[in-house]
Amino acid sequence: MTCEEAEVLLHALIDGELDAGHAREVEAHIESCAHCAALISEYREIRQAMAETDLQYKAPSALRRRIEEALPQPRPLPQAVPSRRAVLRGFAMGSAVSALAATGLVAIVLRNDDEQRIESEVVSAHLRSLQAGHLTDVISTDQHTVKPWFNGKLDVSPPVIDLTAQGFTLIGGRLDYVDARAIGAVVYKRRQHVINLFVAQTAGTERRAARTNTLQGFNIRRWSDRGLNYWAVSDLGADELAEFGETFETAMRANKEG
Amino acid sequence: MAVKASDDDPEKARRFREAALPYLDEAYTLARYLLRDAADAEDAVQECYLRAYKHFDSYRGPAMKPWLFAILRNVCHAEFARRKSAPAPVEDVAETAEQAPMWNEPPETPERQLLRRFDGDTVRKLIAALAEPFRETFVLREIQHLSYREIADVAAVPVGTVMSRLARARAMLRSAWLAEQERTK
């Protein structure tokens, strides 16, 4: 590889945008070229200096007001009032009424179309979490700090797994409200992308395979396992969110078996 | 299938506010760097949100932020066009600047220089001095943290162009950074 090529590609290396093959080539060039090695370390240093500086602007409140006034007025969030034709359903679609009765769990009363409504609430909760200061109630990259924090706050303690080694950094946990009840949210990050993993108890204990939906530009990956419903929400691409879900489920299985 | 919502549908308004308003600071930041003028940036962001609301029915993703940015960028470029038609001279970079090979400005390493830290205002000024389209690419990457693919979509160029613009933008910023260091020594 020539220096001219490396001087372009080293940026993609800094940004983590190179595939493994090209990354190796650029790294090999840098090892053998003092000029390019000095350049990349200097670019990294500039980048570090910028990361330590606040380069964002804050939108003036007058602008926010102007935009809010110019937009049509919103309707308040729909209340979760069951209709007369409501049927008993766990979060997991198709969990039988008899199973509910047998477990004696207080099931959440949902309308038929409520799975979609819940997804939309989950996305709303994700969006609220992105506003300044709302992301985490407990900030920690240590699963042994985050997990006990949930104790006593919820009727079920959500599993908290550190996936840092797999490229998903645990950054904390939060109590949130979905479907008018408290729900646990475990917060992960990949690069600058936040992943909220919402966990709620369900009446059904069977495993339900993951399925991905897109709502308002966010990907939602939803699955059920061992009496828990999961929704992972992020602006990550569907493939990376699938990777997150699979990594999480694999780690869960390893935890249970190991 | 859902009925196509009309523009004054309160449910659509609620969804749009929830989806788009959290990115107001980011949108304003991008507009400030692109237009380099606070009042123009405010106007552009407002126009962007109204346009985005109008097109929200057809929004299917991908992520909200790049979608908003693509609209905002178009609004800002319309403003550039308006400025160009105005009599005041406008700084612009020649088309050839982008094609110019990297080695036209050989970075004078490996004479390792210690990088100084500058305050936010100074760094903002250095970024604002970058020529377009390098400034746009640079801000989308370094301040808005978009991926190359997302930047390519926002700027409507191939990913390879994003890569070469970013390389050039960083080289320009590096020179400006070192020059500022020299100047304020």
Boltz contact constraints between the chains, C-beta under 6 A:
constraints:
  - contact:
      token1: [A, 4]
      token2: [B, 103]
      max_distance: 6.0
  - contact:
      token1: [A, 7]
      token2: [B, 102]
      max_distance: 6.0
  - contact:
      token1: [A, 8]
      token2: [B, 164]
      max_distance: 6.0
  - contact:
      token1: [A, 8]
      token2: [B, 167]
      max_distance: 6.0
  - contact:
      token1: [A, 11]
      token2: [B, 166]
      max_distance: 6.0
  - contact:
      token1: [A, 11]
      token2: [B, 167]
      max_distance: 6.0
  - contact:
      token1: [A, 12]
      token2: [B, 163]
      max_distance: 6.0
  - contact:
      token1: [A, 17]
      token2: [B, 148]
      max_distance: 6.0
  - contact:
      token1: [A, 34]
      token2: [B, 110]
      max_distance: 6.0
  - contact:
      token1: [A, 35]
      token2: [B, 109]
      max_distance: 6.0
  - contact:
      token1: [A, 35]
      token2: [B, 110]
      max_distance: 6.0
  - contact:
      token1: [A, 38]
      token2: [B, 109]
      max_distance: 6.0
  - contact:
      token1: [A, 38]
      token2: [B, 110]
      max_distance: 6.0
  - contact:
      token1: [A, 38]
      token2: [B, 112]
      max_distance: 6.0
  - contact:
      token1: [A, 39]
      token2: [B, 107]
      max_distance: 6.0
  - contact:
      token1: [A, 39]
      token2: [B, 109]
      max_distance: 6.0
  - contact:
      token1: [A, 43]
      token2: [B, 170]
      max_distance: 6.0
  - contact:
      token1: [A, 45]
      token2: [B, 115]
      max_distance: 6.0
  - contact:
      token1: [A, 49]
      token2: [B, 117]
      max_distance: 6.0
  - contact:
      token1: [A, 53]
      token2: [B, 120]
      max_distance: 6.0
  - contact:
      token1: [A, 53]
      token2: [B, 123]
      max_distance: 6.0
  - contact:
      token1: [A, 54]
      token2: [B, 120]
      max_distance: 6.0
  - contact:
      token1: [A, 55]
      token2: [B, 143]
      max_distance: 6.0
  - contact:
      token1: [A, 56]
      token2: [B, 29]
      max_distance: 6.0
  - contact:
      token1: [A, 57]
      token2: [B, 28]
      max_distance: 6.0
  - contact:
      token1: [A, 57]
      token2: [B, 29]
      max_distance: 6.0
  - contact:
      token1: [A, 57]
      token2: [B, 32]
      max_distance: 6.0
  - contact:
      token1: [A, 58]
      token2: [B, 25]
      max_distance: 6.0
  - contact:
      token1: [A, 59]
      token2: [B, 24]
      max_distance: 6.0
  - contact:
      token1: [A, 59]
      token2: [B, 25]
      max_distance: 6.0
  - contact:
      token1: [A, 59]
      token2: [B, 28]
      max_distance: 6.0
  - contact:
      token1: [A, 63]
      token2: [B, 42]
      max_distance: 6.0
  - contact:
      token1: [A, 64]
      token2: [B, 24]
      max_distance: 6.0
  - contact:
      token1: [A, 66]
      token2: [B, 46]
      max_distance: 6.0
  - contact:
      token1: [A, 67]
      token2: [B, 46]
      max_distance: 6.0
  - contact:
      token1: [A, 67]
      token2: [B, 49]
      max_distance: 6.0
  - contact:
      token1: [A, 71]
      token2: [B, 13]
      max_distance: 6.0
  - contact:
      token1: [A, 71]
      token2: [B, 53]
      max_distance: 6.0
  - contact:
      token1: [A, 72]
      token2: [B, 8]
      max_distance: 6.0
  - contact:
      token1: [A, 72]
      token2: [B, 13]
      max_distance: 6.0
  - contact:
      token1: [A, 74]
      token2: [B, 10]
      max_distance: 6.0
  - contact:
      token1: [A, 74]
      token2: [B, 13]
      max_distance: 6.0
  - contact:
      token1: [A, 74]
      token2: [B, 14]
      max_distance: 6.0
  - contact:
      token1: [A, 74]
      token2: [B, 17]
      max_distance: 6.0
  - contact:
      token1: [A, 75]
      token2: [B, 10]
      max_distance: 6.0
  - contact:
      token1: [A, 75]
      token2: [B, 11]
      max_distance: 6.0
  - contact:
      token1: [A, 75]
      token2: [B, 14]
      max_distance: 6.0
  - contact:
      token1: [A, 124]
      token2: [B, 18]
      max_distance: 6.0
  - contact:
      token1: [A, 127]
      token2: [B, 18]
      max_distance: 6.0
  - contact:
      token1: [A, 127]
      token2: [B, 22]
      max_distance: 6.0
  - contact:
      token1: [A, 130]
      token2: [B, 22]
      max_distance: 6.0
  - contact:
      token1: [A, 131]
      token2: [B, 22]
      max_distance: 6.0
  - contact:
      token1: [A, 192]
      token2: [B, 145]
      max_distance: 6.0
  - contact:
      token1: [A, 214]
      token2: [B, 61]
      max_distance: 6.0
  - contact:
      token1: [A, 216]
      token2: [B, 19]
      max_distance: 6.0
  - contact:
      token1: [A, 217]
      token2: [B, 61]
      max_distance: 6.0
  - contact:
      token1: [A, 217]
      token2: [B, 63]
      max_distance: 6.0
  - contact:
      token1: [A, 217]
      token2: [B, 64]
      max_distance: 6.0
  - contact:
      token1: [A, 235]
      token2: [B, 63]
      max_distance: 6.0
